[in-house]
Amino acid sequence: MTGDIRGAVMTEALTWVGTPYRHQASSKGIGCDCLGLVRGVWRSLYGTEPEEPGPYSPDWAEVGSKDRMLDAARRHAVEKNISEALPSDLLIFRWRAHHAAKHVGILINSDGFLHAYEGHAVMISPLIPQWRRRIAGVFAFPEKTT
């Protein structure tokens, strides 16, 4: 990924700080959940989303057997090794082994990531060991095509 797309991701993502948490929403300044944050940044960069996520309940990852978030990331972003993660990359988290990954954020620096977290506005959180050990995948936003 070039510095241009990385810079664009970082610039846009940081404008979402303070957006209230709202399940299934994806509107900057109005409300979003973790997926909605990524969807909104994606729309800002590429104009449209690659696919609609469809409706999902807050406990969707606990009741289904599919790893929908990781599967979608693999279809539309560039998978990377966790050791190669750079600012602007997507971090996808799995709360428990044998459950689907269900949280996503954007790496801001080696020690922090941006995410929408239930009960909080979009915020930068420290990437402490409790978060690091739950990383299920790292993905780069794709290059823009003209």
MODELLER restraints for C-alpha pairs under 7 A, 6 or more apart:
rsr = mdl.restraints
at = mdl.atoms
rsr.add(forms.Gaussian(group=physical.xy_distance, feature=features.Distance(at['CA:1:A'], at['CA:142:A']), mean=6.98, stdev=0.5))
rsr.add(forms.Gaussian(group=physical.xy_distance, feature=features.Distance(at['CA:1:A'], at['CA:143:A']), mean=6.25, stdev=0.5))
rsr.add(forms.Gaussian(group=physical.xy_distance, feature=features.Distance(at['CA:5:A'], at['CA:143:A']), mean=6.47, stdev=0.5))
rsr.add(forms.Gaussian(group=physical.xy_distance, feature=features.Distance(at['CA:6:A'], at['CA:88:A']), mean=5.52, stdev=0.5))
rsr.add(forms.Gaussian(group=physical.xy_distance, feature=features.Distance(at['CA:9:A'], at['CA:41:A']), mean=6.97, stdev=0.5))
rsr.add(forms.Gaussian(group=physical.xy_distance, feature=features.Distance(at['CA:9:A'], at['CA:88:A']), mean=5.79, stdev=0.5))
rsr.add(forms.Gaussian(group=physical.xy_distance, feature=features.Distance(at['CA:10:A'], at['CA:88:A']), mean=5.65, stdev=0.5))
rsr.add(forms.Gaussian(group=physical.xy_distance, feature=features.Distance(at['CA:12:A'], at['CA:41:A']), mean=6.20, stdev=0.5))
rsr.add(forms.Gaussian(group=physical.xy_distance, feature=features.Distance(at['CA:13:A'], at['CA:41:A']), mean=6.03, stdev=0.5))
rsr.add(forms.Gaussian(group=physical.xy_distance, feature=features.Distance(at['CA:16:A'], at['CA:28:A']), mean=5.67, stdev=0.5))
rsr.add(forms.Gaussian(group=physical.xy_distance, feature=features.Distance(at['CA:16:A'], at['CA:29:A']), mean=6.69, stdev=0.5))
rsr.add(forms.Gaussian(group=physical.xy_distance, feature=features.Distance(at['CA:16:A'], at['CA:122:A']), mean=6.46, stdev=0.5))
rsr.add(forms.Gaussian(group=physical.xy_distance, feature=features.Distance(at['CA:17:A'], at['CA:122:A']), mean=4.84, stdev=0.5))
rsr.add(forms.Gaussian(group=physical.xy_distance, feature=features.Distance(at['CA:17:A'], at['CA:123:A']), mean=5.41, stdev=0.5))
rsr.add(forms.Gaussian(group=physical.xy_distance, feature=features.Distance(at['CA:18:A'], at['CA:121:A']), mean=4.96, stdev=0.5))
rsr.add(forms.Gaussian(group=physical.xy_distance, feature=features.Distance(at['CA:18:A'], at['CA:122:A']), mean=5.04, stdev=0.5))
rsr.add(forms.Gaussian(group=physical.xy_distance, feature=features.Distance(at['CA:18:A'], at['CA:123:A']), mean=6.47, stdev=0.5))
rsr.add(forms.Gaussian(group=physical.xy_distance, feature=features.Distance(at['CA:19:A'], at['CA:28:A']), mean=5.99, stdev=0.5))
rsr.add(forms.Gaussian(group=physical.xy_distance, feature=features.Distance(at['CA:19:A'], at['CA:29:A']), mean=4.46, stdev=0.5))
rsr.add(forms.Gaussian(group=physical.xy_distance, feature=features.Distance(at['CA:19:A'], at['CA:30:A']), mean=6.01, stdev=0.5))
rsr.add(forms.Gaussian(group=physical.xy_distance, feature=features.Distance(at['CA:19:A'], at['CA:31:A']), mean=5.52, stdev=0.5))
rsr.add(forms.Gaussian(group=physical.xy_distance, feature=features.Distance(at['CA:19:A'], at['CA:32:A']), mean=6.91, stdev=0.5))
rsr.add(forms.Gaussian(group=physical.xy_distance, feature=features.Distance(at['CA:19:A'], at['CA:121:A']), mean=5.23, stdev=0.5))
rsr.add(forms.Gaussian(group=physical.xy_distance, feature=features.Distance(at['CA:19:A'], at['CA:122:A']), mean=5.25, stdev=0.5))
rsr.add(forms.Gaussian(group=physical.xy_distance, feature=features.Distance(at['CA:20:A'], at['CA:29:A']), mean=6.97, stdev=0.5))
rsr.add(forms.Gaussian(group=physical.xy_distance, feature=features.Distance(at['CA:20:A'], at['CA:30:A']), mean=6.38, stdev=0.5))
rsr.add(forms.Gaussian(group=physical.xy_distance, feature=features.Distance(at['CA:20:A'], at['CA:31:A']), mean=4.74, stdev=0.5))
rsr.add(forms.Gaussian(group=physical.xy_distance, feature=features.Distance(at['CA:20:A'], at['CA:32:A']), mean=6.54, stdev=0.5))
rsr.add(forms.Gaussian(group=physical.xy_distance, feature=features.Distance(at['CA:20:A'], at['CA:120:A']), mean=6.69, stdev=0.5))
rsr.add(forms.Gaussian(group=physical.xy_distance, feature=features.Distance(at['CA:20:A'], at['CA:121:A']), mean=4.18, stdev=0.5))
rsr.add(forms.Gaussian(group=physical.xy_distance, feature=features.Distance(at['CA:20:A'], at['CA:122:A']), mean=6.38, stdev=0.5))
rsr.add(forms.Gaussian(group=physical.xy_distance, feature=features.Distance(at['CA:21:A'], at['CA:31:A']), mean=5.36, stdev=0.5))
rsr.add(forms.Gaussian(group=physical.xy_distance, feature=features.Distance(at['CA:21:A'], at['CA:32:A']), mean=5.15, stdev=0.5))
rsr.add(forms.Gaussian(group=physical.xy_distance, feature=features.Distance(at['CA:21:A'], at['CA:33:A']), mean=5.47, stdev=0.5))
rsr.add(forms.Gaussian(group=physical.xy_distance, feature=features.Distance(at['CA:21:A'], at['CA:116:A']), mean=6.10, stdev=0.5))
rsr.add(forms.Gaussian(group=physical.xy_distance, feature=features.Distance(at['CA:21:A'], at['CA:117:A']), mean=6.57, stdev=0.5))
rsr.add(forms.Gaussian(group=physical.xy_distance, feature=features.Distance(at['CA:21:A'], at['CA:118:A']), mean=5.90, stdev=0.5))
rsr.add(forms.Gaussian(group=physical.xy_distance, feature=features.Distance(at['CA:21:A'], at['CA:119:A']), mean=6.53, stdev=0.5))
rsr.add(forms.Gaussian(group=physical.xy_distance, feature=features.Distance(at['CA:21:A'], at['CA:120:A']), mean=5.95, stdev=0.5))
rsr.add(forms.Gaussian(group=physical.xy_distance, feature=features.Distance(at['CA:21:A'], at['CA:121:A']), mean=5.17, stdev=0.5))
rsr.add(forms.Gaussian(group=physical.xy_distance, feature=features.Distance(at['CA:21:A'], at['CA:122:A']), mean=6.79, stdev=0.5))
rsr.add(forms.Gaussian(group=physical.xy_distance, feature=features.Distance(at['CA:22:A'], at['CA:31:A']), mean=4.91, stdev=0.5))
rsr.add(forms.Gaussian(group=physical.xy_distance, feature=features.Distance(at['CA:22:A'], at['CA:32:A']), mean=4.75, stdev=0.5))
rsr.add(forms.Gaussian(group=physical.xy_distance, feature=features.Distance(at['CA:22:A'], at['CA:33:A']), mean=5.43, stdev=0.5))
rsr.add(forms.Gaussian(group=physical.xy_distance, feature=features.Distance(at['CA:23:A'], at['CA:32:A']), mean=6.33, stdev=0.5))
rsr.add(forms.Gaussian(group=physical.xy_distance, feature=features.Distance(at['CA:23:A'], at['CA:33:A']), mean=5.10, stdev=0.5))
rsr.add(forms.Gaussian(group=physical.xy_distance, feature=features.Distance(at['CA:24:A'], at['CA:32:A']), mean=6.47, stdev=0.5))
rsr.add(forms.Gaussian(group=physical.xy_distance, feature=features.Distance(at['CA:24:A'], at['CA:33:A']), mean=5.90, stdev=0.5))
rsr.add(forms.Gaussian(group=physical.xy_distance, feature=features.Distance(at['CA:24:A'], at['CA:36:A']), mean=6.33, stdev=0.5))
rsr.add(forms.Gaussian(group=physical.xy_distance, feature=features.Distance(at['CA:25:A'], at['CA:31:A']), mean=5.62, stdev=0.5))
rsr.add(forms.Gaussian(group=physical.xy_distance, feature=features.Distance(at['CA:25:A'], at['CA:32:A']), mean=4.24, stdev=0.5))
rsr.add(forms.Gaussian(group=physical.xy_distance, feature=features.Distance(at['CA:25:A'], at['CA:33:A']), mean=6.07, stdev=0.5))
rsr.add(forms.Gaussian(group=physical.xy_distance, feature=features.Distance(at['CA:25:A'], at['CA:36:A']), mean=5.56, stdev=0.5))
rsr.add(forms.Gaussian(group=physical.xy_distance, feature=features.Distance(at['CA:26:A'], at['CA:32:A']), mean=4.42, stdev=0.5))
rsr.add(forms.Gaussian(group=physical.xy_distance, feature=features.Distance(at['CA:26:A'], at['CA:33:A']), mean=6.90, stdev=0.5))
rsr.add(forms.Gaussian(group=physical.xy_distance, feature=features.Distance(at['CA:26:A'], at['CA:36:A']), mean=3.93, stdev=0.5))
rsr.add(forms.Gaussian(group=physical.xy_distance, feature=features.Distance(at['CA:26:A'], at['CA:37:A']), mean=5.85, stdev=0.5))
rsr.add(forms.Gaussian(group=physical.xy_distance, feature=features.Distance(at['CA:26:A'], at['CA:39:A']), mean=6.45, stdev=0.5))
rsr.add(forms.Gaussian(group=physical.xy_distance, feature=features.Distance(at['CA:26:A'], at['CA:40:A']), mean=5.54, stdev=0.5))
rsr.add(forms.Gaussian(group=physical.xy_distance, feature=features.Distance(at['CA:27:A'], at['CA:40:A']), mean=6.54, stdev=0.5))
rsr.add(forms.Gaussian(group=physical.xy_distance, feature=features.Distance(at['CA:32:A'], at['CA:116:A']), mean=6.86, stdev=0.5))
rsr.add(forms.Gaussian(group=physical.xy_distance, feature=features.Distance(at['CA:33:A'], at['CA:116:A']), mean=5.22, stdev=0.5))
rsr.add(forms.Gaussian(group=physical.xy_distance, feature=features.Distance(at['CA:33:A'], at['CA:117:A']), mean=6.82, stdev=0.5))
rsr.add(forms.Gaussian(group=physical.xy_distance, feature=features.Distance(at['CA:34:A'], at['CA:103:A']), mean=6.32, stdev=0.5))
rsr.add(forms.Gaussian(group=physical.xy_distance, feature=features.Distance(at['CA:34:A'], at['CA:104:A']), mean=5.65, stdev=0.5))
rsr.add(forms.Gaussian(group=physical.xy_distance, feature=features.Distance(at['CA:34:A'], at['CA:105:A']), mean=6.57, stdev=0.5))
rsr.add(forms.Gaussian(group=physical.xy_distance, feature=features.Distance(at['CA:34:A'], at['CA:115:A']), mean=5.71, stdev=0.5))
rsr.add(forms.Gaussian(group=physical.xy_distance, feature=features.Distance(at['CA:34:A'], at['CA:116:A']), mean=4.50, stdev=0.5))
rsr.add(forms.Gaussian(group=physical.xy_distance, feature=features.Distance(at['CA:34:A'], at['CA:117:A']), mean=6.58, stdev=0.5))
rsr.add(forms.Gaussian(group=physical.xy_distance, feature=features.Distance(at['CA:35:A'], at['CA:104:A']), mean=6.39, stdev=0.5))
rsr.add(forms.Gaussian(group=physical.xy_distance, feature=features.Distance(at['CA:37:A'], at['CA:116:A']), mean=6.80, stdev=0.5))
rsr.add(forms.Gaussian(group=physical.xy_distance, feature=features.Distance(at['CA:39:A'], at['CA:49:A']), mean=6.70, stdev=0.5))
rsr.add(forms.Gaussian(group=physical.xy_distance, feature=features.Distance(at['CA:42:A'], at['CA:49:A']), mean=6.44, stdev=0.5))
rsr.add(forms.Gaussian(group=physical.xy_distance, feature=features.Distance(at['CA:43:A'], at['CA:49:A']), mean=5.67, stdev=0.5))
rsr.add(forms.Gaussian(group=physical.xy_distance, feature=features.Distance(at['CA:46:A'], at['CA:144:A']), mean=6.99, stdev=0.5))
rsr.add(forms.Gaussian(group=physical.xy_distance, feature=features.Distance(at['CA:61:A'], at['CA:99:A']), mean=6.48, stdev=0.5))
rsr.add(forms.Gaussian(group=physical.xy_distance, feature=features.Distance(at['CA:61:A'], at['CA:100:A']), mean=5.08, stdev=0.5))
rsr.add(forms.Gaussian(group=physical.xy_distance, feature=features.Distance(at['CA:61:A'], at['CA:101:A']), mean=6.88, stdev=0.5))
rsr.add(forms.Gaussian(group=physical.xy_distance, feature=features.Distance(at['CA:61:A'], at['CA:102:A']), mean=6.03, stdev=0.5))
rsr.add(forms.Gaussian(group=physical.xy_distance, feature=features.Distance(at['CA:62:A'], at['CA:99:A']), mean=6.24, stdev=0.5))
rsr.add(forms.Gaussian(group=physical.xy_distance, feature=features.Distance(at['CA:66:A'], at['CA:100:A']), mean=6.54, stdev=0.5))
rsr.add(forms.Gaussian(group=physical.xy_distance, feature=features.Distance(at['CA:67:A'], at['CA:100:A']), mean=4.64, stdev=0.5))
rsr.add(forms.Gaussian(group=physical.xy_distance, feature=features.Distance(at['CA:67:A'], at['CA:101:A']), mean=6.22, stdev=0.5))
rsr.add(forms.Gaussian(group=physical.xy_distance, feature=features.Distance(at['CA:69:A'], at['CA:101:A']), mean=6.38, stdev=0.5))
rsr.add(forms.Gaussian(group=physical.xy_distance, feature=features.Distance(at['CA:69:A'], at['CA:102:A']), mean=6.55, stdev=0.5))
rsr.add(forms.Gaussian(group=physical.xy_distance, feature=features.Distance(at['CA:70:A'], at['CA:101:A']), mean=6.68, stdev=0.5))
rsr.add(forms.Gaussian(group=physical.xy_distance, feature=features.Distance(at['CA:77:A'], at['CA:139:A']), mean=5.83, stdev=0.5))
rsr.add(forms.Gaussian(group=physical.xy_distance, feature=features.Distance(at['CA:77:A'], at['CA:140:A']), mean=5.75, stdev=0.5))
rsr.add(forms.Gaussian(group=physical.xy_distance, feature=features.Distance(at['CA:77:A'], at['CA:141:A']), mean=5.28, stdev=0.5))
rsr.add(forms.Gaussian(group=physical.xy_distance, feature=features.Distance(at['CA:77:A'], at['CA:142:A']), mean=5.44, stdev=0.5))
rsr.add(forms.Gaussian(group=physical.xy_distance, feature=features.Distance(at['CA:78:A'], at['CA:139:A']), mean=5.11, stdev=0.5))
rsr.add(forms.Gaussian(group=physical.xy_distance, feature=features.Distance(at['CA:78:A'], at['CA:140:A']), mean=4.96, stdev=0.5))
rsr.add(forms.Gaussian(group=physical.xy_distance, feature=features.Distance(at['CA:78:A'], at['CA:141:A']), mean=6.52, stdev=0.5))
rsr.add(forms.Gaussian(group=physical.xy_distance, feature=features.Distance(at['CA:78:A'], at['CA:142:A']), mean=6.25, stdev=0.5))
rsr.add(forms.Gaussian(group=physical.xy_distance, feature=features.Distance(at['CA:79:A'], at['CA:138:A']), mean=5.95, stdev=0.5))
rsr.add(forms.Gaussian(group=physical.xy_distance, feature=features.Distance(at['CA:79:A'], at['CA:139:A']), mean=4.38, stdev=0.5))
rsr.add(forms.Gaussian(group=physical.xy_distance, feature=features.Distance(at['CA:79:A'], at['CA:140:A']), mean=6.51, stdev=0.5))
rsr.add(forms.Gaussian(group=physical.xy_distance, feature=features.Distance(at['CA:80:A'], at['CA:138:A']), mean=5.41, stdev=0.5))
rsr.add(forms.Gaussian(group=physical.xy_distance, feature=features.Distance(at['CA:80:A'], at['CA:139:A']), mean=5.53, stdev=0.5))
rsr.add(forms.Gaussian(group=physical.xy_distance, feature=features.Distance(at['CA:81:A'], at['CA:138:A']), mean=6.55, stdev=0.5))
rsr.add(forms.Gaussian(group=physical.xy_distance, feature=features.Distance(at['CA:82:A'], at['CA:137:A']), mean=6.98, stdev=0.5))
rsr.add(forms.Gaussian(group=physical.xy_distance, feature=features.Distance(at['CA:82:A'], at['CA:138:A']), mean=5.79, stdev=0.5))
rsr.add(forms.Gaussian(group=physical.xy_distance, feature=features.Distance(at['CA:85:A'], at['CA:138:A']), mean=6.55, stdev=0.5))
rsr.add(forms.Gaussian(group=physical.xy_distance, feature=features.Distance(at['CA:86:A'], at['CA:107:A']), mean=6.90, stdev=0.5))
rsr.add(forms.Gaussian(group=physical.xy_distance, feature=features.Distance(at['CA:87:A'], at['CA:107:A']), mean=4.85, stdev=0.5))
rsr.add(forms.Gaussian(group=physical.xy_distance, feature=features.Distance(at['CA:87:A'], at['CA:108:A']), mean=4.80, stdev=0.5))
rsr.add(forms.Gaussian(group=physical.xy_distance, feature=features.Distance(at['CA:87:A'], at['CA:109:A']), mean=5.14, stdev=0.5))
rsr.add(forms.Gaussian(group=physical.xy_distance, feature=features.Distance(at['CA:88:A'], at['CA:106:A']), mean=5.69, stdev=0.5))
rsr.add(forms.Gaussian(group=physical.xy_distance, feature=features.Distance(at['CA:88:A'], at['CA:107:A']), mean=5.26, stdev=0.5))
rsr.add(forms.Gaussian(group=physical.xy_distance, feature=features.Distance(at['CA:88:A'], at['CA:108:A']), mean=6.07, stdev=0.5))
rsr.add(forms.Gaussian(group=physical.xy_distance, feature=features.Distance(at['CA:89:A'], at['CA:106:A']), mean=5.64, stdev=0.5))
rsr.add(forms.Gaussian(group=physical.xy_distance, feature=features.Distance(at['CA:89:A'], at['CA:107:A']), mean=5.44, stdev=0.5))
rsr.add(forms.Gaussian(group=physical.xy_distance, feature=features.Distance(at['CA:89:A'], at['CA:138:A']), mean=6.60, stdev=0.5))
rsr.add(forms.Gaussian(group=physical.xy_distance, feature=features.Distance(at['CA:89:A'], at['CA:139:A']), mean=5.57, stdev=0.5))
rsr.add(forms.Gaussian(group=physical.xy_distance, feature=features.Distance(at['CA:89:A'], at['CA:140:A']), mean=4.68, stdev=0.5))
rsr.add(forms.Gaussian(group=physical.xy_distance, feature=features.Distance(at['CA:89:A'], at['CA:141:A']), mean=6.66, stdev=0.5))
rsr.add(forms.Gaussian(group=physical.xy_distance, feature=features.Distance(at['CA:90:A'], at['CA:104:A']), mean=6.74, stdev=0.5))
rsr.add(forms.Gaussian(group=physical.xy_distance, feature=features.Distance(at['CA:90:A'], at['CA:105:A']), mean=5.74, stdev=0.5))
rsr.add(forms.Gaussian(group=physical.xy_distance, feature=features.Distance(at['CA:90:A'], at['CA:106:A']), mean=4.64, stdev=0.5))
rsr.add(forms.Gaussian(group=physical.xy_distance, feature=features.Distance(at['CA:90:A'], at['CA:107:A']), mean=6.28, stdev=0.5))
rsr.add(forms.Gaussian(group=physical.xy_distance, feature=features.Distance(at['CA:90:A'], at['CA:138:A']), mean=5.59, stdev=0.5))
rsr.add(forms.Gaussian(group=physical.xy_distance, feature=features.Distance(at['CA:90:A'], at['CA:139:A']), mean=5.01, stdev=0.5))
rsr.add(forms.Gaussian(group=physical.xy_distance, feature=features.Distance(at['CA:90:A'], at['CA:140:A']), mean=6.15, stdev=0.5))
rsr.add(forms.Gaussian(group=physical.xy_distance, feature=features.Distance(at['CA:91:A'], at['CA:104:A']), mean=5.55, stdev=0.5))
rsr.add(forms.Gaussian(group=physical.xy_distance, feature=features.Distance(at['CA:91:A'], at['CA:105:A']), mean=5.26, stdev=0.5))
rsr.add(forms.Gaussian(group=physical.xy_distance, feature=features.Distance(at['CA:91:A'], at['CA:106:A']), mean=5.94, stdev=0.5))
rsr.add(forms.Gaussian(group=physical.xy_distance, feature=features.Distance(at['CA:91:A'], at['CA:107:A']), mean=6.62, stdev=0.5))
rsr.add(forms.Gaussian(group=physical.xy_distance, feature=features.Distance(at['CA:91:A'], at['CA:135:A']), mean=6.49, stdev=0.5))
rsr.add(forms.Gaussian(group=physical.xy_distance, feature=features.Distance(at['CA:91:A'], at['CA:137:A']), mean=6.05, stdev=0.5))
rsr.add(forms.Gaussian(group=physical.xy_distance, feature=features.Distance(at['CA:91:A'], at['CA:138:A']), mean=4.87, stdev=0.5))
rsr.add(forms.Gaussian(group=physical.xy_distance, feature=features.Distance(at['CA:91:A'], at['CA:139:A']), mean=6.73, stdev=0.5))
rsr.add(forms.Gaussian(group=physical.xy_distance, feature=features.Distance(at['CA:92:A'], at['CA:101:A']), mean=6.67, stdev=0.5))
rsr.add(forms.Gaussian(group=physical.xy_distance, feature=features.Distance(at['CA:92:A'], at['CA:103:A']), mean=5.75, stdev=0.5))
rsr.add(forms.Gaussian(group=physical.xy_distance, feature=features.Distance(at['CA:92:A'], at['CA:104:A']), mean=4.45, stdev=0.5))
rsr.add(forms.Gaussian(group=physical.xy_distance, feature=features.Distance(at['CA:92:A'], at['CA:105:A']), mean=6.64, stdev=0.5))
rsr.add(forms.Gaussian(group=physical.xy_distance, feature=features.Distance(at['CA:92:A'], at['CA:135:A']), mean=5.73, stdev=0.5))
rsr.add(forms.Gaussian(group=physical.xy_distance, feature=features.Distance(at['CA:92:A'], at['CA:136:A']), mean=5.55, stdev=0.5))
rsr.add(forms.Gaussian(group=physical.xy_distance, feature=features.Distance(at['CA:92:A'], at['CA:137:A']), mean=5.13, stdev=0.5))
rsr.add(forms.Gaussian(group=physical.xy_distance, feature=features.Distance(at['CA:92:A'], at['CA:138:A']), mean=6.33, stdev=0.5))
rsr.add(forms.Gaussian(group=physical.xy_distance, feature=features.Distance(at['CA:93:A'], at['CA:101:A']), mean=5.41, stdev=0.5))
rsr.add(forms.Gaussian(group=physical.xy_distance, feature=features.Distance(at['CA:93:A'], at['CA:102:A']), mean=6.24, stdev=0.5))
rsr.add(forms.Gaussian(group=physical.xy_distance, feature=features.Distance(at['CA:93:A'], at['CA:103:A']), mean=5.06, stdev=0.5))
rsr.add(forms.Gaussian(group=physical.xy_distance, feature=features.Distance(at['CA:93:A'], at['CA:104:A']), mean=6.08, stdev=0.5))
rsr.add(forms.Gaussian(group=physical.xy_distance, feature=features.Distance(at['CA:93:A'], at['CA:134:A']), mean=5.21, stdev=0.5))
rsr.add(forms.Gaussian(group=physical.xy_distance, feature=features.Distance(at['CA:93:A'], at['CA:135:A']), mean=4.40, stdev=0.5))
rsr.add(forms.Gaussian(group=physical.xy_distance, feature=features.Distance(at['CA:93:A'], at['CA:136:A']), mean=5.08, stdev=0.5))
rsr.add(forms.Gaussian(group=physical.xy_distance, feature=features.Distance(at['CA:94:A'], at['CA:100:A']), mean=6.36, stdev=0.5))
rsr.add(forms.Gaussian(group=physical.xy_distance, feature=features.Distance(at['CA:94:A'], at['CA:101:A']), mean=3.95, stdev=0.5))
rsr.add(forms.Gaussian(group=physical.xy_distance, feature=features.Distance(at['CA:94:A'], at['CA:102:A']), mean=5.98, stdev=0.5))
rsr.add(forms.Gaussian(group=physical.xy_distance, feature=features.Distance(at['CA:94:A'], at['CA:103:A']), mean=6.89, stdev=0.5))
rsr.add(forms.Gaussian(group=physical.xy_distance, feature=features.Distance(at['CA:94:A'], at['CA:134:A']), mean=5.28, stdev=0.5))
rsr.add(forms.Gaussian(group=physical.xy_distance, feature=features.Distance(at['CA:94:A'], at['CA:135:A']), mean=6.29, stdev=0.5))
rsr.add(forms.Gaussian(group=physical.xy_distance, feature=features.Distance(at['CA:94:A'], at['CA:136:A']), mean=5.64, stdev=0.5))
rsr.add(forms.Gaussian(group=physical.xy_distance, feature=features.Distance(at['CA:95:A'], at['CA:101:A']), mean=6.82, stdev=0.5))
rsr.add(forms.Gaussian(group=physical.xy_distance, feature=features.Distance(at['CA:95:A'], at['CA:134:A']), mean=6.08, stdev=0.5))
rsr.add(forms.Gaussian(group=physical.xy_distance, feature=features.Distance(at['CA:101:A'], at['CA:136:A']), mean=6.76, stdev=0.5))
rsr.add(forms.Gaussian(group=physical.xy_distance, feature=features.Distance(at['CA:104:A'], at['CA:115:A']), mean=6.84, stdev=0.5))
rsr.add(forms.Gaussian(group=physical.xy_distance, feature=features.Distance(at['CA:105:A'], at['CA:113:A']), mean=6.18, stdev=0.5))
rsr.add(forms.Gaussian(group=physical.xy_distance, feature=features.Distance(at['CA:105:A'], at['CA:114:A']), mean=5.42, stdev=0.5))
rsr.add(forms.Gaussian(group=physical.xy_distance, feature=features.Distance(at['CA:105:A'], at['CA:115:A']), mean=4.53, stdev=0.5))
rsr.add(forms.Gaussian(group=physical.xy_distance, feature=features.Distance(at['CA:106:A'], at['CA:113:A']), mean=5.37, stdev=0.5))
rsr.add(forms.Gaussian(group=physical.xy_distance, feature=features.Distance(at['CA:106:A'], at['CA:114:A']), mean=5.10, stdev=0.5))
rsr.add(forms.Gaussian(group=physical.xy_distance, feature=features.Distance(at['CA:106:A'], at['CA:115:A']), mean=6.60, stdev=0.5))
rsr.add(forms.Gaussian(group=physical.xy_distance, feature=features.Distance(at['CA:107:A'], at['CA:113:A']), mean=4.25, stdev=0.5))
rsr.add(forms.Gaussian(group=physical.xy_distance, feature=features.Distance(at['CA:107:A'], at['CA:114:A']), mean=6.36, stdev=0.5))
rsr.add(forms.Gaussian(group=physical.xy_distance, feature=features.Distance(at['CA:108:A'], at['CA:114:A']), mean=6.44, stdev=0.5))
rsr.add(forms.Gaussian(group=physical.xy_distance, feature=features.Distance(at['CA:111:A'], at['CA:126:A']), mean=5.68, stdev=0.5))
rsr.add(forms.Gaussian(group=physical.xy_distance, feature=features.Distance(at['CA:111:A'], at['CA:127:A']), mean=5.04, stdev=0.5))
rsr.add(forms.Gaussian(group=physical.xy_distance, feature=features.Distance(at['CA:112:A'], at['CA:124:A']), mean=6.28, stdev=0.5))
rsr.add(forms.Gaussian(group=physical.xy_distance, feature=features.Distance(at['CA:112:A'], at['CA:125:A']), mean=5.46, stdev=0.5))
rsr.add(forms.Gaussian(group=physical.xy_distance, feature=features.Distance(at['CA:112:A'], at['CA:126:A']), mean=4.32, stdev=0.5))
rsr.add(forms.Gaussian(group=physical.xy_distance, feature=features.Distance(at['CA:112:A'], at['CA:127:A']), mean=4.72, stdev=0.5))
rsr.add(forms.Gaussian(group=physical.xy_distance, feature=features.Distance(at['CA:113:A'], at['CA:124:A']), mean=5.33, stdev=0.5))
rsr.add(forms.Gaussian(group=physical.xy_distance, feature=features.Distance(at['CA:113:A'], at['CA:125:A']), mean=5.56, stdev=0.5))
rsr.add(forms.Gaussian(group=physical.xy_distance, feature=features.Distance(at['CA:113:A'], at['CA:126:A']), mean=6.58, stdev=0.5))
rsr.add(forms.Gaussian(group=physical.xy_distance, feature=features.Distance(at['CA:113:A'], at['CA:127:A']), mean=6.39, stdev=0.5))
rsr.add(forms.Gaussian(group=physical.xy_distance, feature=features.Distance(at['CA:114:A'], at['CA:122:A']), mean=6.97, stdev=0.5))
rsr.add(forms.Gaussian(group=physical.xy_distance, feature=features.Distance(at['CA:114:A'], at['CA:123:A']), mean=5.54, stdev=0.5))
rsr.add(forms.Gaussian(group=physical.xy_distance, feature=features.Distance(at['CA:114:A'], at['CA:124:A']), mean=4.32, stdev=0.5))
rsr.add(forms.Gaussian(group=physical.xy_distance, feature=features.Distance(at['CA:114:A'], at['CA:125:A']), mean=6.40, stdev=0.5))
rsr.add(forms.Gaussian(group=physical.xy_distance, feature=features.Distance(at['CA:115:A'], at['CA:122:A']), mean=5.50, stdev=0.5))
rsr.add(forms.Gaussian(group=physical.xy_distance, feature=features.Distance(at['CA:115:A'], at['CA:123:A']), mean=5.75, stdev=0.5))
rsr.add(forms.Gaussian(group=physical.xy_distance, feature=features.Distance(at['CA:115:A'], at['CA:124:A']), mean=6.50, stdev=0.5))
rsr.add(forms.Gaussian(group=physical.xy_distance, feature=features.Distance(at['CA:116:A'], at['CA:122:A']), mean=4.27, stdev=0.5))
rsr.add(forms.Gaussian(group=physical.xy_distance, feature=features.Distance(at['CA:116:A'], at['CA:123:A']), mean=6.45, stdev=0.5))
